Amino acid sequence: MVEAVIRDEKRLVAASAYLRGEYGHRDIFLGVPVLLGRNGVERIYELALSVQERQALDASAQAVEAGIRTLETIYTPG
């Protein structure tokens, strides 16, 4: 991944990326196919998912959100 960024390779990889509506999710980092280049994540690819794949992605998003909520109850800045 580092080489893809340093060398601007425009490499397609699976990576955690900040979603802004892709795959129906917003304001969350999830592992999705991305194009990596000089600017980091240059594009998020939205693949057609089966019903089972969509359910698995949605379950993953729910688990991430639950983890964030748990961390917020444990950690208080300041």
C-alpha positions as CSV (number, residue, x, y, z in Angstrom):
1,M,0.0,0.0,0.0
2,V,2.8,2.4,0.8
3,E,4.4,1.7,-2.5
4,A,1.1,2.4,-4.3
5,V,1.0,5.8,-2.7
6,I,4.7,6.7,-3.0
7,R,4.9,5.5,-6.6
8,D,1.4,6.8,-7.6
9,E,0.6,3.3,-8.8
10,K,-3.1,3.7,-9.0
11,R,-3.5,0.2,-7.4
12,L,-6.8,-1.4,-6.7
13,V,-6.8,-2.8,-3.1
14,A,-9.1,-3.5,-0.2
15,A,-8.7,-0.8,2.4
16,S,-10.5,0.9,5.2
17,A,-11.9,4.1,3.7
18,Y,-14.2,6.9,5.0
19,L,-17.6,6.4,3.4
20,R,-19.8,9.3,2.3
21,G,-22.8,7.5,1.2
22,E,-21.1,4.6,-0.7
23,Y,-22.7,1.3,-0.1
24,G,-25.5,3.1,1.8
25,H,-23.2,4.1,4.6
26,R,-22.1,7.6,5.7
27,D,-19.5,8.9,8.2
28,I,-17.9,5.5,8.9
29,F,-14.6,3.8,7.9
30,L,-15.2,0.4,6.4
31,G,-13.1,-2.0,4.3
32,V,-14.0,-1.5,0.7
33,P,-12.2,-1.7,-2.7
34,V,-10.3,1.5,-3.4
35,L,-7.9,3.0,-5.9
36,L,-4.7,4.0,-4.1
37,G,-2.3,6.6,-5.6
38,R,-0.3,9.6,-4.7
39,N,-3.3,11.2,-2.9
40,G,-4.1,8.1,-0.9
41,V,-7.6,6.8,-1.5
42,E,-8.4,8.3,-4.9
43,R,-11.6,6.5,-5.6
44,I,-14.0,4.1,-3.8
45,Y,-15.4,1.3,-6.1
46,E,-19.0,0.3,-5.4
47,L,-19.4,-3.3,-6.4
48,A,-22.8,-4.9,-7.0
49,L,-23.3,-7.0,-3.9
50,S,-25.6,-10.0,-3.4
51,V,-28.1,-9.9,-0.7
52,Q,-25.9,-11.9,1.6
53,E,-22.9,-9.7,0.9
54,R,-24.9,-6.6,1.6
55,Q,-26.1,-8.1,4.9
56,A,-22.6,-8.9,5.9
57,L,-21.3,-5.4,5.1
58,D,-24.2,-3.9,7.0
59,A,-23.5,-6.1,10.0
60,S,-19.9,-5.1,9.8
61,A,-20.9,-1.4,9.9
62,Q,-23.2,-2.0,12.8
63,A,-20.3,-3.7,14.7
64,V,-18.0,-0.8,14.0
65,E,-20.6,1.7,15.2
66,A,-21.2,-0.3,18.4
67,G,-17.5,-0.4,19.0
68,I,-17.3,3.4,18.7
69,R,-20.2,3.8,21.1
70,T,-18.5,1.6,23.6
71,L,-15.3,3.5,23.3
72,E,-17.1,6.8,23.8
73,T,-18.5,5.6,27.1
74,I,-15.0,4.5,28.3
75,Y,-12.9,7.5,27.1
76,T,-13.6,11.0,27.9
77,P,-11.1,13.6,26.5
78,G,-9.7,16.2,28.8
